[in-house]
Amino acid sequence: MADACFEPAVILPGSGHLDLFDLAEGAWNEMGLPRHLLPFVEDNGDYYCLNAEGEVIFWSHSGSTHERWASLAEWHQRVCVEGQ
């Protein structure tokens, strides 16, 4: 069983801190996340994001990282299920 437990952003009125639009706006405007990345999970100022090719990219506020997964399904399996 994996250690990672994330709450992904949603597109639903009244979703509070999980609102995709608020999450993305904050990441882009306050944290400096590049606008070509769409964040869908925030983890202590770091973000899991989708790029235009459908890859999941891990973006850290403390520096560059090379963590990426070919798809959302691969990311979910490796990070959420396997905990890698």
Steps between C-alpha positions, in 0.01 A plus 500: 500500500629847410585778743391779264152635548409794281184698444486597132349830394145499366275721290203536733346814648581536868791253498718729713871420501442230236367743240706445184477863392617633839776238522633585154475877548689481830766271359556719194477843665638438849733201469647565154378178339545530121167559326553210259443267798153438645521406868250245626650412841673734745732346759657754741578752227602237246273397215414204284410644162390399153681629194366533144622150412300342783804425715494556875784725615605553862587865560673597823505852641854437629665415170481304182417134496498243224211296634242426231262229396374424149132525596259566783439124525873429538537778760205365699639145497857595593435782748161427652485121486865395522619807694811558288 
